[in-house]
Amino acid sequence: MNVTESLVTPSGEETLITSLALFSKHAITKAPNTEVSPVTLSPEWSRVARLLLLSCLSVVGSVGNIFLISSIMIEDHLKKAGNAFIVSVALADLLITSLLIPSSAILLLAGIDDSLSVCKFQWFLAACAFLISVLSLSSTAVENYLRLCTSQDGSAWFNKTSTTVILLLIWLIGGTSSGLQFVFSLSFDYCTRKSTGIVPYQMAIVALLILLPIVVTFYTHVRIILDVRRLMQAPNYKPSLGYTWDLSLARTNFYSFLVFIVFWLPFGVVFTYGTTKIIPDSRVLYNTAWFGLSKSCIHNAIYCLTNRHFRSAYVSLFHYCCCKTTVSTARRTRTDGARPTADVRVHIIPGYNMYSYTSPMRNSGNNYHWYWGKRTAHQEL
């Protein structure tokens, strides 16, 4: 009506042009706040930039998590029962880097900006990986405390059978809780940014599976710090080399827990607010969610930077994967009956020798072999 009236006025043409210009400017500046996709990131970035970012995160994160898992398999001192929980966290991160992030890259390659079914699938994977990581970090802290601060042998509490049962329960709880949310939409809908209103169920899940394990993990690590400090101050106490290495690994596990909290805390605050109200701005929710998911891509670097055994294993794996110039299936002939001094062979297959510079087999000459905390040793007294 206003546009029609403006056409009959003497300056109607100028008024119409001005109105259209203001409307166009308003639409351009406001549209990005309501069109951020939970799957393919912000449309303000070019499609190529988003594809490169997601591809780099997926490749770097997947390779790092595989290195983290392989390090526990090849490093002699890391072959203990409690470290299986570190593998559990790495496997949960691998769900993000090998399934969730590549699914977003596939949509970008197909020219699709958003998909509700893919979004729900990603929300299921993210919730499952988050719960598994929280429970695994809590189990790791408890195992470290029993190993360092009690007189009980670690294998008596976390042997092969008990560790396997705990891991299966952790993955069953994480998968079941996430599956119920995925099928019945029992909690906050990440894709539509709306709450279903089932507050008791949401409070129970958050309290039992998130807040309680986080509090237990933090309290246990603080107890480790205080008890070990008191033990070190005892007169005539000299810790063994193995105890020092275990203490260093516990410190690294604490750093891993702190990094987990830092990355997921912003999304936790926004998620808590979203359980009671509708979040109108998708930018805040989805940016904090992707910030939390990026933890799965750099978490493995914490162990490499802060622990010498993981760092040595990473170096060995890198040389094995990237520094081999030739691959031959035939046995090489020896001219002088002995292998050259510069010839180094590295094998990942169990049963072959792949020792790091910090390995007890390399340094002490003792024959150690662990299988999930079970040790058979021929030690020299």
C-alpha positions, 0 to 999 in steps of 0.5 A: 500500500505504501509502495503504491502511494509512493508511485503517485507522489512527485518523488515516488520513484526516489522513495521506492528506490530508497525503500528497496535499498534499505530492505536489501541492506537489512536482509543482507545484514540479518540473514547470516544470524538465522541461516547457520547450518549445524552440519556445514558451518556458517554460509559466510565462508566459501564452500571451498574454505569449509571443505578444506577446514573439515578435511584437515580436521578429519585427517589430522584428528583421525591420524592422531587418534590412531597414533594414540591407540597404537602407542599403547600397543607398542610401548612396553611401559604403556601396556597396562590395564588402566591405559585401556580407558585412554584407548576408549577416549581415543576411540570415542574421538575417532567416531567424531573425526572419522564419521561425523566430520566426514559426513559434513564434508560429503554434504559440501561436496554434494552441494547440500547446505543442510540435512535434518537426517544427517544432523540427527545422526551427527548429534547421536555420534556427538552425544555418544562420544561425549558420554563415553569420554566422560565415563572413561576419563573418570575410570582413568582417574580412579585407576591412577589413584589406586595405582599410585596412592594405595598399597593394592596392586593395580592388576588386582583392581583392574585386571583383564576381566574387570577392565573389559567389563567396565569398558563394555558397560561404558560403551553400552551406557553411552550408546543406549542413552544417545540412542534413546535421544535419537529415537524418541527425542527425549531431550533438547533437539540440537537440530531445531534448537527446541526443547521437548520439555522432559526436564526430569529425564534431562536432569537425571542424565546430566546429573548421573552421567555427566556432572557426577563423573566430572566431579569424581574425576576432578576430586580424584586427580586432586587427591592424587596430587595431595597424596603424592606430595605428602608421600614425596615429603616423607624422609628417606623416600625414593620413588622407583623409576616405574612409579615416576613414569606412572606419576607422569602419565597420571599428570598427563591424564589430568591435563587431558581432563582439563582440556576436555572441560575447556572445550566442552564447557561453553557448549554445556552452558548454552545447552543448559540454557536451551533445555528450558528456552528456545535458542533464537540465534543458531550462531552461538549454539553451533559455533560452541558445539563445533568448538567442542567437537574440535577437541577430538582432533587435538586431544591426542596431541596432549599425550605427545607433548606432555608424556615422554613414552607417548612422544617416543612412540609417536616418533617411532610410528612416524618413522615407520609410516613416513620415513621408509624409502623402500618396501621389499618382501624378500629377505636381503642378502648380507655380504659380510654375514652381519647386518649393517649398523645403520640398518634399522627395522621397525615392526608394528605386528605383535611379536616383533621388536619395536622398542622406544628409547624409554622402553624398559626392554631397551634400557634395563635388559629385563624381559617385560611383557604386559597384556592389559596389566598382566606382567610376566617378568624375569627380573634380576635381583 
